[in-house]
Amino acid sequence: MPRIALAVCLTVALAAVPAASSSTRESGIAKGVPSALHAFLLRSDEPVKADHTYSEMPAFTWNLVPKASSYELQLADNKSFNDVSILYQDATLRAPVASIQAQLPWMSGDPYALWVHVRAIIGGAPTKWSKPFGFNMGWENVPEQEPAPTGLIRWTPVSGATAYQVWYTNINRSFMTFTNVADEREYWTLHPSLAGTITWRVRAVRRTVSPALPSGISITPYGPWSDVFTTSTAGSIVSGPLKRGVTSSDTQSSVHALMPGFAWTGTDGTGPGSIGQQLWRVYVFSDKRCVNEVMVGSLTGAPAWAPRATQALTFPTSVKDLQNVEANGTILKYGSEGPTFGADLNPVTASENAAPIAGPAPAGASTTTPSSSSSTTTPAATGSSATIVSAGAVELPDSGWPTGRYWWTVIPVYPLELYTPPALPGDPANAIEYHDAELPQDACKAGRVWSFALRSAPVTTSAAAMPYASGLSNGHRLVAAARRVPSFVELPLITWKPAIGAQSYEVELSRHAYPWVAVKQQTSVVPSALLQLSTSDRGRWYYRVRGVNANLPANAQKMTWSNPVSLRISGNLFAILR
C-alpha cells in the first residue's frame, strides 16, 4: 500500500553478522565502559522518546571511550543477551554510533521487549558491557478515515507501511492494496443498493519474509486494526454525461505520492446491451490522445476504481448466473473477469490480473461470497502461508512532474448475450461476454479525459539548513550537526525522515554537488546509514538519499533523490589519540 518494502527480511541482516562472542573468550577485561547508550531518530542530541517505542529501527549512540580502537554492539530480545536471544551483532564499529540494518516485528515488553548494549575494545581487549538500553517496536499511528469521492474509501498513510489490508466488515470481505485508497466495487457491482452503508476497517502492513526470529518468536507484518469507519452513500448513480473525473490518494489534488483512485459521475455512454447493471472500466495512458496504455482498470459497478494487490472480481458468464447474482445480491468472488473485450473486439485483461507476482500474505482474506448479511468475523491475524496474486502494474512510476502527466478515461461496459442455436434470445442458459461501449481514444478525443501526476516525495535529510548527521568532532565528542556544513573525524551517521512508500533506501556520495558523480554507494533498510568515509577521505563530501519502492515496475522502483547535503571529513582524531 510509494510511494510503500518492501521491508527487508530480518534474516538478511542476520546472515551478514558474525556469531556472537563472549567476553570469556578474551584475554582480559579492559578498563572503561561505554556510557549513555541511547536511541535516536534524527539527531544524536534529541531527547529520548518517553515511551521508547519506534516504528522504524532507530540509530544508537554512546559516549566516546578514550583509546578505544573499535566497539561491539549486540541487539537481543532478552535482557540476558544469551546466545539464542541475539538478533544482531556488529563487532566492527569504529565510532560511537550505530545504524542497525534490520527491520524487527512489532514487539512490546514490560517495560521493553528489545535490548541493546555495547562494549569497547582497547588494546585488543574488551571492556565490560554497557548498561543496556531497552525499547519497543510498534506503529506510531493507526489509519484514520479521510474524506473521499463517492465510490472510494480513504485513510491516512502510516509511517513504515508498505501495504494495507482493508476489511469490509458488514460483508466480511478483505483485500490488500499498496496505496491509501480503495474502491467499493464489492457493494456496487450488479447490486448498487448494497452501497447505502459501508462499514470498514484498515490496518497497515510491513512485509517480512522470515516467519520467525532466531529465538523462535514469530514475525507478523500487521499493525493494529483501525476503528470501524462508516461511509454512507445514496446507493445510486445520477444519470447524465460522464464527467468530473477526479483522483484521490495521499492528496485530493491532481499530484500524488501514492497511486490514486479514480472517481467520476454520470452514466451516459451505455452500450446496446439491456441486461445487467451499469459497469465501467478505467484506462490510464502516458499520452493525452490515449494510445499508449499503461494501466487497465478492473471491471466495476462503482462510480470509482482504485488498483489493488488482489485479483479483480469474477463476473457471471451466463445470463442465468447474472440473473441469480442480481436477484440474490451475491458478492462476487476474486479471480478472472471472464471473457472481456474492447470495442474493437480485442481481449481486455485488467492490470490486477496481468503478470501475477507474489506479494505479502493477505492474512485470511475471505474467499467466500456472503450476501449482504452483517457478519463481523475477523480475518485471521496471521497467514504466512497465503499468497496475494497481484499484477506488476498496479503501481506506476513518477510521471516527471511538473511537466509530466498520466491521462485517464472511463469507458462504460455492457454484457453481450451470445445466442447459441437452437436457444432463443433471453434464454437463461445463454453465455455472455463483457464489451467496452467505445474506444478509449474516442472518449479522449471527445474531451472525456483527465490528467494526474505521480511525484514520490523526496527524502527529508535536513532541518533549518542543518543536516540530520551525527559523528565525532575534533574535540573528541560525539555531536549532532550544528551548522550547514558540519565537520566530523570519520564515519558520520546520517538519518532521514521515512519516505511514503519507500521499502528501502539508496545513498550516494560525491565530491561535487554538480556535476554529480557517485564515488561511493550504499543501501539501507532503515532510515539511517553510517557513511563509509574513513580518516583517509579528508575534505568536503556531498550525499543524497532516495527511497526504493519494490511494488513499482522493475525498471522504475527508484524514487526522488533528496537535495545534496554537504559535510566535511577532518580525519585527524586517531592522530590525536596516538
Order of alpha helices (4+ residues) and beta strands (2+ residues): alpha-beta-beta-beta-beta-beta-beta-beta-beta-beta-beta-beta-beta-beta-beta-alpha-beta-beta-beta-beta-beta-beta-beta-beta-alpha-beta-beta-beta-beta-beta-alpha-beta-beta-beta-beta-beta-beta-beta-beta-beta-beta-beta-beta-alpha
